[in-house]
Amino acid sequence: MRIRAGKPENSQTVRQWALRGRVPKEGAKPSYIWLDGNRNPRSIYYLEEDTREMTPEEDAAFKESERIKDEQRKEHMRKMREKKKCKSVQ
């Protein structure tokens, strides 16, 4: 059995850093890459020293994209509830 080193304790994904108001620096190397079963990158992690504070424009763009994703998730869940309700009535 091969043991693969785990991700560094203090590393975070791009989204996790963005929630804290930080983004990876230009040209920063990831500290860890989580691969899926097909060996495709699934999650990319960075250390804090490889990130920088977001500009106000980056922060606003991130918050807007999160708002849109949240609305899409809510709409999807609403449609799923409606679909389930229709099946239970029949």
C-alpha positions as CSV (number, residue, x, y, z in Angstrom):
1,M,0.0,0.0,0.0
2,R,1.3,3.4,-0.9
3,I,0.8,6.3,1.5
4,R,0.3,9.7,0.0
5,A,1.2,12.8,2.0
6,G,-1.8,14.7,3.1
7,K,-2.6,18.3,2.4
8,P,-0.8,20.9,4.6
9,E,-3.0,21.8,7.6
10,N,-2.9,25.5,7.0
11,S,-3.8,25.4,3.3
12,Q,-7.2,26.3,1.8
13,T,-8.9,26.1,-1.6
14,V,-9.3,29.2,-3.7
15,R,-13.0,29.6,-2.6
16,Q,-12.1,29.2,1.1
17,W,-9.4,31.9,0.7
18,A,-11.9,34.1,-1.2
19,L,-14.4,33.8,1.7
20,R,-11.6,35.3,3.8
21,G,-11.0,38.1,1.3
22,R,-7.8,36.6,-0.2
23,V,-6.8,35.3,-3.6
24,P,-3.7,33.4,-4.9
25,K,-0.8,35.6,-5.9
26,E,0.1,35.7,-9.6
27,G,2.2,32.6,-10.4
28,A,1.7,31.0,-7.0
29,K,2.3,27.3,-6.9
30,P,-0.4,25.2,-5.2
31,S,0.6,23.5,-1.9
32,Y,-1.6,20.5,-2.7
33,I,-3.8,19.2,-5.5
34,W,-6.6,16.7,-4.7
35,L,-7.2,14.4,-7.6
36,D,-10.4,12.6,-8.5
37,G,-10.5,8.9,-9.5
38,N,-9.5,9.7,-13.0
39,R,-6.4,11.7,-11.8
40,N,-8.0,15.0,-12.7
41,P,-7.5,18.0,-10.4
42,R,-10.5,18.3,-8.1
43,S,-9.4,20.8,-5.5
44,I,-6.4,23.0,-5.5
45,Y,-5.0,24.3,-2.2
46,Y,-2.8,27.3,-1.4
47,L,-0.9,28.4,1.7
48,E,-1.6,31.9,3.1
49,E,1.9,33.1,2.1
50,D,0.9,32.4,-1.5
51,T,-2.2,34.6,-1.3
52,R,-2.9,38.3,-1.2
53,E,-5.7,40.6,-0.1
54,M,-8.5,41.0,-2.7
55,T,-9.0,44.4,-4.3
56,P,-12.4,45.9,-3.7
57,E,-13.4,45.0,-7.3
58,E,-12.3,41.4,-6.8
59,D,-14.3,41.2,-3.6
60,A,-17.4,42.6,-5.2
61,A,-17.2,40.2,-8.1
62,F,-16.7,37.2,-5.8
63,K,-19.7,38.2,-3.7
64,E,-21.8,38.7,-6.8
65,S,-20.9,35.3,-8.2
66,E,-21.7,33.7,-4.8
67,R,-25.1,35.5,-4.7
68,I,-25.9,34.2,-8.2
69,K,-24.8,30.6,-7.3
70,D,-27.0,30.8,-4.2
71,E,-30.0,31.9,-6.2
72,Q,-29.4,29.1,-8.7
73,R,-29.2,26.5,-5.8
74,K,-32.4,27.8,-4.3
75,E,-34.2,27.7,-7.6
76,H,-33.0,24.1,-8.2
77,M,-34.2,23.0,-4.8
78,R,-37.6,24.7,-5.4
79,K,-38.0,22.8,-8.7
80,M,-37.0,19.5,-7.0
81,R,-39.6,20.1,-4.2
82,E,-42.3,20.8,-6.8
83,K,-41.4,17.7,-8.8
84,K,-41.5,15.6,-5.6
85,K,-44.8,17.1,-4.6
86,C,-46.3,16.4,-8.1
87,K,-45.2,12.7,-7.8
88,S,-46.7,12.3,-4.4
89,V,-50.1,13.7,-5.5
90,Q,-50.5,11.1,-8.3
